[in-house]
Amino acid sequence: MTTADLSTRFDGDDVLVRIAGEIDLANATEVQEQIHAVVGNSAVRVVLDLVDLDYLDSAGLRVLFTLAERLRVRQIGLDLVVPPGTAVRRVVEMSGLAPVARLLSRRAL
């Protein structure tokens, strides 16, 4: 079974969600629900820390695009922390997420 471990930290109006493991078809819906559950209307920015994410498929990309659209409507910024040179970074860059989420190379919070 595919697993993704999520941990959340709040820093003022920012929400930091660290995701480790994998996001694929088997767990994408659960991951999406967990992220949406921790992002309140008072958030100014959401930072998804994907440093420890080992695998991301098209279902995982759908989670990121859905989150980006949801946050855009609510006028909440989205940052993705993905180290350069990793497979996850290549997938994110090729997917076209850059216009809807800021890509960072290292943890900001």
C-alpha positions in Angstrom: 0.0 0.0 0.0 1.2 3.5 -0.9 1.8 5.8 2.1 2.2 9.5 2.5 3.0 10.9 5.9 1.7 14.5 6.4 2.7 16.8 9.2 1.5 20.3 9.7 2.9 23.4 11.4 1.4 26.9 11.6 3.5 30.0 11.6 1.2 33.0 12.0 -0.9 33.1 8.8 1.3 30.5 7.0 0.5 26.8 6.9 3.4 24.4 6.4 2.5 20.9 5.3 5.4 18.4 5.0 4.7 15.3 2.9 6.9 12.3 2.9 6.6 9.1 1.0 4.5 8.8 -2.2 1.4 10.4 -3.7 -0.3 8.2 -6.3 -3.7 7.0 -7.3 -3.9 4.8 -4.3 -3.7 7.6 -1.7 -4.2 10.9 -3.6 -7.8 11.5 -2.4 -6.8 10.9 1.2 -3.8 13.3 0.9 -6.0 15.9 -0.7 -8.6 15.7 2.1 -5.9 15.9 4.7 -4.4 19.1 3.1 -7.8 20.7 2.7 -8.6 20.0 6.3 -5.7 22.0 7.7 -6.0 25.0 5.4 -8.4 27.5 7.0 -9.7 30.7 5.5 -7.4 32.8 7.6 -4.3 31.4 5.9 -2.2 33.8 3.8 0.2 31.2 2.4 0.4 27.5 2.2 3.9 25.9 1.9 4.0 22.3 0.7 7.3 20.8 1.7 8.0 18.0 -0.7 11.6 17.5 0.2 10.9 14.0 1.5 8.5 13.0 -1.2 9.9 10.1 -3.2 7.2 9.7 -5.9 4.5 11.8 -7.5 2.3 10.5 -10.3 -0.5 12.1 -12.3 -3.0 11.6 -9.5 -0.6 13.5 -7.2 -0.3 16.3 -9.7 -4.1 16.5 -9.7 -3.9 17.0 -6.0 -1.5 19.9 -6.4 -3.4 21.5 -9.3 -6.7 21.2 -7.4 -5.1 22.8 -4.3 -3.6 25.6 -6.3 -7.0 26.4 -7.8 -8.8 26.3 -4.5 -6.2 28.6 -2.9 -6.3 31.0 -5.9 -10.0 31.4 -5.5 -9.4 32.1 -1.8 -6.5 34.5 -2.6 -4.0 32.3 -0.6 -0.5 31.9 -1.9 1.0 28.5 -2.6 4.7 27.6 -2.4 6.2 24.1 -3.3 9.5 23.2 -1.7 11.1 20.7 -4.1 14.9 20.2 -4.3 16.5 20.7 -7.7 17.6 17.5 -9.5 15.0 15.3 -8.0 12.5 13.2 -9.9 9.6 15.0 -8.1 11.1 18.4 -9.2 11.3 17.3 -12.8 7.6 16.1 -12.7 6.5 19.4 -11.1 8.4 21.5 -13.6 7.1 19.5 -16.6 3.5 19.7 -15.4 3.2 23.4 -15.8 2.6 24.2 -12.1 5.0 27.1 -12.1 2.4 29.7 -13.1 0.1 28.7 -10.2 2.7 27.9 -7.4 6.1 29.3 -6.5 8.8 26.6 -6.6 11.4 26.8 -3.9 14.6 24.8 -3.7 14.8 24.6 0.1 12.6 24.9 3.2 11.5 28.4 3.8 10.0 28.0 7.3 
